[in-house]
Amino acid sequence: MTFFRAIPHSLAILWRMVLVFPFMILAIIVFGIIAVFFIFLMAFISPLISMAIAISFGVATSVLPVIIGARLGLQAKGASVRNSYFGLMLPAIGYGLFEAFCILLIMAAAAGVYFVATPLTLQDLGQLAGMDENALAAQLMSVDPAITLSLLWVGGVLMIGLRASLLMPFAGASIGADPGGRPHTPFYGFGRHFLSLLFLVAIAYILSALAVPLAAWVCFLLGFGDSLAAAMAQLEATQGFGAFDLLGMETGVFIGLSVLFYIWAFSLQSAGGVIAYVTQAEVVADQQNAFDMSMDEHLESMSASRPQMDRPMQSEDVMELIRSRMQQNKR
């Protein structure tokens, strides 16, 4: 149910994200400046800490758009906001650090399994670390394709599952409040609606990876695919600032569509977190209403059974009734 409700709501988030996109890019630039400062500072203290900060800030740049999108989606649902946009940076860094740490653990575990299951030595693994992505993939496939594909599949599912588990906490952090109305509790709702959000995040990641091909396909459907291909070939052959003179309508439409599909990928994740958050808020409200109604009925029954000459009910009596009611619910 969360999956089917999130897809149409992602469109409501999408047009809002397009409006705030320039400000979001500015926030990411500020994010990057802060990251460079801390990385440079920590490099003198510990290269390991510097690398961890670099990875956490890198992951945080993918967390921040999802949190901003969740904020926009919850505001569209009428939710009240307790924090500012600038206040979103701290939870983005915190959740980014956690997600980066988990991703490093997944990669380390995959490397360990690969080392045990293949005849490679530690020296061989060290040489693999210096390769680019294409050369690394080709080398790993040449050693043992079955193990490589299995580890890539399992690792990818774990990373997607990690992001799916964090979508509801992202939504709470975006407005600074839990579904029950209290201030945001870190990781509140972690793993809620997991299966629906897992499929949603997988679609979002696929859409993000295919943003450029999808934009090119739409351009061909619009009838200027050939002229776009010629313009892109000229851009590739042109060096320096002269390439900007070749940017025409076709290239602008292509770039705009690519960015639009890319933003929609984040909007899908945000919509999933929003729907999970709103669903949990409805559950909390129903539980509170049921508790209030049961307490009212219990108090009325107790008042009716008391003699008329009894003393007025005091606060101690109410607390005693609440305790007795909670004990009955536990049974």
C-alpha positions, 0 to 999 in steps of 0.5 A: 500500500505504501508503494502505490501511495508513494508514486503519485505523491512523488509527483507532488514533491517533484514540482516543489523540488524543481522550484527549490532546486537552485537553493538545494544546489547552493546548500550542497555547495556549502556542504562541500565547502564545509566538507573540504575544510574538515577533511583538510583539517583532519588530514593532519590528525588522522588520514583514516578519520579524514577518509571517513569524513569524506565518505560521510559527507559524500553520502550526506549529499545524497541524504540532503535532497531526500530530507528536503523532499520529505519536508516538502512532502509533509508540508503538502500533507499539512504537517507543522515544521519545527526546524529550519532548512539550515537545521537539516544539515546536521541530521543529513551529516549524522545519517550520512555518517551512519549510512557511510559506515554501514556501506563500508562494513558491507564493502569490507564484508564483501571483500573478505568473502571474495578473498576467502572464496577466490585464490587471490592474495592480499597483494592482489587485493591491494592492486585492485584498489588502485584500479578504476571502476571499469578495470576493477569490474573486468578484473573481478569478473575474470577471476570468478564471475559467479562469486563476483555477481553474487556479491554485487547482488547481495551488496546492492540489495543490502545498500538499497535496504539500508536506504529503505530502512532510513526513509521514515527517520529522514521524514521525521528529521525533515520537520524535527518531529516524530509521528506522535508529535514529540521532537525528532528521535534519531532512527525513529521508525527505522525499518518500517514498511520495509518491503514496500520501501525496498522496491521503491528505492530500487526503482529510484536507483534505477531511475537515477542510473537511467536518467540520461538514457531516458532523457535521450529517449524522450528527445528522440520521441519529440523528434530532435534526437538526430540533431541532439546527437550531432550537437553532442558530438560537436560538444565532445569535439570542442575544447574550452569555453567555446563549447558553450556557444554550441548549446542550443534548444535541443541540448538544453531540453536534454539537460533539463530532462536529465535533471528532471528524471534525477530529481524524480528519483530523489522525490520517489524516496522522499515520498516513500518516507512521507507515506510511511511517516503519515501512516505511522502518525495515523496509527499513533493518533488512533491508539491515543484516541482509543486509549482516551475513549477507554479511560473516559468509559472507565472513569464514567463507570467508576463514578457511577458505581460510587455512592453519592456521599463519596468525596470528589475524585482527586488527582491521586484517584485518576492516577490510580485508575490509569495504573490499573488500566495499564495493568489490565492492558498488559494482561 
